[in-house]
Amino acid sequence: MKKRNILFAGIAGLVLLGGAIGVGANSIAGDKNPENTGSAISMDEAKKIALNEAGGKLKEIELEKDDGRLIYEIELISDEKGRKVDIDIDAKTGNVIKVDQDDDHDNEPVTNKEAKVSMEDAIAVAVKDTPGEVEGSEFDPEDGYYEIEIQTGKNEVEIKVDSETGKIITKDND
């Protein structure tokens, strides 16, 4: 009877250990899944937070990994004189990390094109075309495209996706 209880306890322990290992492996695989950016807030939510923080017009927004943490790096044009404001927002919490106002003037006209395709959809298009780990993505509202960097083994691929059609514009291998 004692051997039987020990046998059942051993089997139960192995089952629990196997389940824990499976869950750990699944969460690690999920972290490497390029379609899972790990951000809790969307690009639109980050844009709203930045505009509430500093006002102005969106010039550029990108989702980047910084020391293992996902952040939205947002550049705004704060007024008609072209003053730039750089804002970093934590992609998980939505907290403003940094606001940096620049007195340099940007002589480029600001013509923001609204995206019909979300950043998440553009990433999905790029990853479907080129499987790998997404290293970074940014939206260029002036030119109307997403730029997505994907690591595929030893190569880095830069894909530009049209923000209106969701189609790949260019693909460069480094």
Sequence and secondary structure as in RCSB ss.txt:
>XXXX:A:sequence
MKKRNILFAGIAGLVLLGGAIGVGANSIAGDKNPENTGSAISMDEAKKIALNEAGGKLKEIELEKDDGRLIYEIE
LISDEKGRKVDIDIDAKTGNVIKVDQDDDHDNEPVTNKEAKVSMEDAIAVAVKDTPGEVEGSEFDPEDGYYEIEI
QTGKNEVEIKVDSETGKIITKDND
>XXXX:A:secstr
 HHHHHHHHHHHHHHHHHHHHHHHHHHHHHHH TT    SS HHHHHHHHHHHH SEEEEEEEEEETTEEEEEEE
EE STT EEEEEEEETTT  EEEEEEEEEE  S       SS HHHHHHHHHHHS SEEEEEEEETTTTEEEEEE
EETTEEEEEEEETTT  EEEEEE 
